[in-house]
Every structure is written in structure tokens, then in C-alpha cells.
Amino acid sequence: RYEQREDFAVVIQPFFRNTLLPLDSTSKPDMSFFAADCFHFSVRGYAEMAMALWNNMLEPVGEKQTYNNFTHDRSKLRCPNPEKPFLSTRRNSGFGNSELSLERTESSVPYWAVIVTAVAGVLVGSL
């Protein structure tokens, strides 16, 4: 929807796609990255995610890091440079003039299959 806009862009930031659980020196999960509920991040975990997100925003589309290495090392934080003093988008990463098919494609699943599956799920769930 926004590919032709020059004043707005939506860019997927895949820094969490291939991330593994951070481990401590004994190869057990490093709980310092997680809150007391063991599900949400702690301040340290959020700091790592924020650095990975920031770095992803500066990396060109097609070259974005898809993992977070949880090193707690501030030196891995990237800064804009004089050659690219902006956040990377598809357009300024060199994909702006490529031929994109922005037309709506037909779904590979027929609409009636979704309805039948939903009804079957309700029936099986109620049994």
C-alpha cells in the first residue's frame, strides 16, 4: 500500500526472527534477561531488544540482521553515518525502482474452507 509514497514507509525489522535463548556461562538460560514471570523481558532484555531494533532500522533492506546475540555490549550499537544519515527503507535501499507486483493476489485457500473449518472447530470443541 505504501510502496509509491515518498513520505512514509513500512519496513519489517527481522531482528528477532532467528534469535536463540540467551545462555549463561553454565549453558543454562540466562534469567537476567527475563522478568520474574520468566516470559517478559527484564530491563536488560528490553535494552538488548532496543539495540537490535535500532541497528535493524539502520541496516539496508535485504541485509538486515535476523537474530539478536544478547551480548550486553554497548559497542554493537550502530550510528547513522554521513553516507547514510537516515533509517533504511525499501526505496532508499535500492529497491524503489524495482518492478513490484502490488496487485491483490487470489487467496490459495477458498473462503468456504475457512467457514467449514471454523464451524467444525466449534462442533469439535463443544463435544
Helices and strands as residue ranges (DSSP letters): G 31-33, H 43-58, G 74-76, I 91-95, H 111-126
